Amino acid sequence: MKNQLESKSALSGEIGFKVLFELTNDAVFVADADEGILLDANSRALELVGRAKSELVGRHHTHLHPEVERSFLAQSFLEAPDEERDEPITCGVLTAEGYVVPCEIRAQRVKVGESV
């Protein structure tokens, strides 16, 4: 009985996360904290870059940005704190059409299951 309740609670938590993830007004990209590989993106993020999720998942997060910003952003990503930063990072995001959209990033490490 306890395992069933724990499973039900975990499932409702996962569903709640997915609903918030998709309904937020901000573009959200999820990447592996150690490797920088994109794992997920919400609908606002896909709209921002004009790409399908399948075009993003599995790529390094730096491919979202202009070449000139990639080194700095790769380092910033590695240094992302466990708590939200006070100041966002201002940078550009590349669209599928090659336009650069100004944006602010607030990177934060979040533990999901056994992974960070």
C-alpha positions as CSV (number, residue, x, y, z in Angstrom):
1,M,0.0,0.0,0.0
2,K,2.8,2.4,0.9
3,N,4.6,1.8,-2.5
4,Q,1.3,2.4,-4.3
5,L,0.9,5.8,-2.5
6,E,4.5,6.7,-3.2
7,S,4.1,5.8,-6.9
8,K,0.8,7.8,-7.2
9,S,2.4,10.8,-5.5
10,A,5.4,10.6,-7.8
11,L,3.2,10.4,-10.9
12,S,1.0,13.3,-9.8
13,G,4.2,15.3,-9.2
14,E,5.5,14.4,-12.6
15,I,2.2,15.4,-14.3
16,G,2.1,18.7,-12.3
17,F,5.7,19.5,-13.4
18,K,4.8,18.7,-17.1
19,V,1.8,21.0,-16.9
20,L,3.7,23.9,-15.4
21,F,6.6,23.2,-17.8
22,E,4.3,23.5,-20.9
23,L,2.1,26.3,-19.6
24,T,4.8,28.8,-18.4
25,N,5.1,31.9,-20.5
26,D,8.9,31.6,-20.6
27,A,11.0,29.5,-22.9
28,V,12.5,26.7,-20.9
29,F,15.3,24.4,-22.1
30,V,16.4,21.5,-20.0
31,A,20.0,20.2,-20.4
32,D,22.1,17.7,-18.6
33,A,24.2,19.6,-16.1
34,D,27.4,17.7,-16.6
35,E,27.4,17.3,-20.4
36,G,25.3,20.3,-21.6
37,I,23.2,18.2,-23.9
38,L,19.6,19.3,-24.4
39,L,17.1,16.9,-23.0
40,D,13.8,18.8,-23.4
41,A,12.3,22.1,-24.3
42,N,8.8,23.5,-23.7
43,S,6.5,24.9,-26.4
44,R,7.6,28.5,-25.8
45,A,11.3,27.4,-26.3
46,L,10.4,25.7,-29.6
47,E,8.5,28.8,-30.7
48,L,11.4,31.0,-29.8
49,V,13.9,29.1,-32.0
50,G,11.5,28.0,-34.6
51,R,12.5,24.4,-34.4
52,A,11.0,21.0,-33.6
53,K,11.9,19.4,-30.3
54,S,13.5,16.6,-32.3
55,E,16.0,19.1,-33.8
56,L,17.1,20.2,-30.3
57,V,17.2,17.1,-28.1
58,G,20.6,15.5,-28.1
59,R,22.5,18.7,-29.3
60,H,24.8,20.7,-27.0
61,H,23.1,23.8,-25.5
62,T,25.7,26.1,-27.0
63,H,24.2,25.5,-30.5
64,L,21.3,27.7,-29.4
65,H,23.6,30.7,-29.5
66,P,25.7,32.7,-31.9
67,E,29.3,31.3,-32.3
68,V,30.8,34.4,-30.6
69,E,28.9,33.7,-27.4
70,R,29.3,29.9,-27.2
71,S,32.6,29.7,-25.1
72,F,31.3,32.2,-22.5
73,L,27.9,30.4,-22.2
74,A,29.5,27.0,-22.0
75,Q,31.6,28.2,-19.0
76,S,28.6,29.9,-17.4
77,F,26.6,26.8,-17.8
78,L,29.2,24.7,-16.0
79,E,29.2,27.3,-13.2
80,A,25.4,27.3,-12.8
81,P,24.5,27.5,-9.2
82,D,22.2,25.3,-7.2
83,E,20.0,28.3,-6.6
84,E,18.8,30.9,-9.0
85,R,21.2,33.7,-9.9
86,D,20.4,37.3,-8.9
87,E,21.4,38.6,-12.3
88,P,20.5,36.9,-15.6
89,I,22.9,36.4,-18.4
90,T,22.1,38.5,-21.4
91,C,22.8,36.8,-24.7
92,G,21.3,35.9,-28.1
93,V,19.4,32.9,-29.2
94,L,19.6,31.7,-32.8
95,T,16.4,31.0,-34.7
96,A,16.1,28.4,-37.4
97,E,16.1,31.3,-39.9
98,G,19.5,32.6,-38.6
99,Y,18.1,35.6,-36.7
100,V,19.5,36.4,-33.2
101,V,16.9,37.0,-30.6
102,P,18.1,38.9,-27.5
103,C,17.2,37.0,-24.3
104,E,18.1,36.6,-20.6
105,I,19.1,33.3,-19.2
106,R,18.7,32.2,-15.6
107,A,20.4,28.9,-15.4
108,Q,20.0,26.8,-12.3
109,R,20.9,23.2,-11.4
110,V,18.0,21.0,-10.5
111,K,18.1,17.4,-9.3
112,V,15.7,15.2,-11.1
113,G,15.7,11.6,-9.7
114,E,19.3,10.6,-9.4
115,S,20.6,13.1,-12.0
116,V,21.4,16.8,-11.7
